Amino acid sequence: MSQHAAVTAKVECTGRSVPYEGEVALSFGPDYADGRNAEWAAATPHLSLSMTVNDEAGQHFQLGGTYTLTFTPNAD
């Protein structure tokens, strides 16, 4: 893989809660469907991501929804 190549990870929203008014806590894990993540994962991928966003951003994520995360190296 090139030093500047992007790596994409297919993820599923596995948790969604409202810890405080105006916030949405989100958890993500790997999406195993159809061999997704095979490009970078030698075996069953392990991935864990959690973040807390404001209500407006939280509206874009649904429990069970699948998303693509792209890791691209910074130019600096």
Secondary structure by P-SEA (a helix, b strand, c coil): ccccbbbbbbbcccccccccccbbbbbbccccccccccccccccbbbbbbbcccccccccccccbbbbbbbbbbcc
